[in-house]
Amino acid sequence: MRDRRRQFSEQLPGDHEVHLLSMIPHDWDEAKNRALLRRSFEALPSGGAVTISELLVNDEKTGPAPAALMSLNMLIETEGRNYTPAEYSAWLEEAGFRHIETVWFDAPAANGAVIGRKP
């Protein structure tokens, strides 16, 4: 499992228009997430997009409760945590993505997605 995870994080497909990172970034620290988003940007064609679907903590880091509790769990069990839309947006912009937006929704394991598009 670890080898497949390492391979995924080091090489992303270049023949796709969208990369979906669903319930992935919360496992990793900021540096690994920034590197992953840079690799996504490099692999995607112009007009492509990356979608980060997660249990997002609000920008004030005060909730919602399920996201905050899951973040605490991630801090204990992994090197990651649940991140805010502002954090993801900054990392996406740093990687080169533009037209960044956050879409909130209600689902069992996620409450939103942050989407960035490659110019």
Secondary structure as a PSIPRED ss2 file (coil, helix, strand):
# PSIPRED VFORMAT (PSIPRED V4.0)

   1 M C   1.000  0.000  0.000
   2 R H   0.000  1.000  0.000
   3 D H   0.000  1.000  0.000
   4 R H   0.000  1.000  0.000
   5 R H   0.000  1.000  0.000
   6 R H   0.000  1.000  0.000
   7 Q H   0.000  1.000  0.000
   8 F H   0.000  1.000  0.000
   9 S H   0.000  1.000  0.000
  10 E H   0.000  1.000  0.000
  11 Q C   1.000  0.000  0.000
  12 L C   1.000  0.000  0.000
  13 P C   1.000  0.000  0.000
  14 G C   1.000  0.000  0.000
  15 D C   1.000  0.000  0.000
  16 H C   1.000  0.000  0.000
  17 E C   1.000  0.000  0.000
  18 V E   0.000  0.000  1.000
  19 H E   0.000  0.000  1.000
  20 L E   0.000  0.000  1.000
  21 L E   0.000  0.000  1.000
  22 S E   0.000  0.000  1.000
  23 M C   1.000  0.000  0.000
  24 I C   1.000  0.000  0.000
  25 P H   0.000  1.000  0.000
  26 H H   0.000  1.000  0.000
  27 D H   0.000  1.000  0.000
  28 W C   1.000  0.000  0.000
  29 D C   1.000  0.000  0.000
  30 E H   0.000  1.000  0.000
  31 A H   0.000  1.000  0.000
  32 K H   0.000  1.000  0.000
  33 N H   0.000  1.000  0.000
  34 R H   0.000  1.000  0.000
  35 A H   0.000  1.000  0.000
  36 L H   0.000  1.000  0.000
  37 L H   0.000  1.000  0.000
  38 R H   0.000  1.000  0.000
  39 R H   0.000  1.000  0.000
  40 S H   0.000  1.000  0.000
  41 F H   0.000  1.000  0.000
  42 E H   0.000  1.000  0.000
  43 A H   0.000  1.000  0.000
  44 L C   1.000  0.000  0.000
  45 P C   1.000  0.000  0.000
  46 S C   1.000  0.000  0.000
  47 G C   1.000  0.000  0.000
  48 G C   1.000  0.000  0.000
  49 A E   0.000  0.000  1.000
  50 V E   0.000  0.000  1.000
  51 T E   0.000  0.000  1.000
  52 I E   0.000  0.000  1.000
  53 S E   0.000  0.000  1.000
  54 E E   0.000  0.000  1.000
  55 L C   1.000  0.000  0.000
  56 L C   1.000  0.000  0.000
  57 V C   1.000  0.000  0.000
  58 N C   1.000  0.000  0.000
  59 D C   1.000  0.000  0.000
  60 E C   1.000  0.000  0.000
  61 K C   1.000  0.000  0.000
  62 T C   1.000  0.000  0.000
  63 G C   1.000  0.000  0.000
  64 P C   1.000  0.000  0.000
  65 A H   0.000  1.000  0.000
  66 P H   0.000  1.000  0.000
  67 A H   0.000  1.000  0.000
  68 A H   0.000  1.000  0.000
  69 L H   0.000  1.000  0.000
  70 M H   0.000  1.000  0.000
  71 S H   0.000  1.000  0.000
  72 L H   0.000  1.000  0.000
  73 N H   0.000  1.000  0.000
  74 M H   0.000  1.000  0.000
  75 L H   0.000  1.000  0.000
  76 I H   0.000  1.000  0.000
  77 E H   0.000  1.000  0.000
  78 T C   1.000  0.000  0.000
  79 E C   1.000  0.000  0.000
  80 G C   1.000  0.000  0.000
  81 R C   1.000  0.000  0.000
  82 N C   1.000  0.000  0.000
  83 Y C   1.000  0.000  0.000
  84 T C   1.000  0.000  0.000
  85 P H   0.000  1.000  0.000
  86 A H   0.000  1.000  0.000
  87 E H   0.000  1.000  0.000
  88 Y H   0.000  1.000  0.000
  89 S H   0.000  1.000  0.000
  90 A H   0.000  1.000  0.000
  91 W H   0.000  1.000  0.000
  92 L H   0.000  1.000  0.000
  93 E H   0.000  1.000  0.000
  94 E H   0.000  1.000  0.000
  95 A H   0.000  1.000  0.000
  96 G C   1.000  0.000  0.000
  97 F C   1.000  0.000  0.000
  98 R E   0.000  0.000  1.000
  99 H E   0.000  0.000  1.000
 100 I E   0.000  0.000  1.000
 101 E E   0.000  0.000  1.000
 102 T E   0.000  0.000  1.000
 103 V E   0.000  0.000  1.000
 104 W E   0.000  0.000  1.000
 105 F C   1.000  0.000  0.000
 106 D C   1.000  0.000  0.000
 107 A C   1.000  0.000  0.000
 108 P C   1.000  0.000  0.000
 109 A C   1.000  0.000  0.000
 110 A C   1.000  0.000  0.000
 111 N C   1.000  0.000  0.000
 112 G E   0.000  0.000  1.000
 113 A E   0.000  0.000  1.000
 114 V E   0.000  0.000  1.000
 115 I E   0.000  0.000  1.000
 116 G E   0.000  0.000  1.000
 117 R E   0.000  0.000  1.000
 118 K C   1.000  0.000  0.000
 119 P C   1.000  0.000  0.000
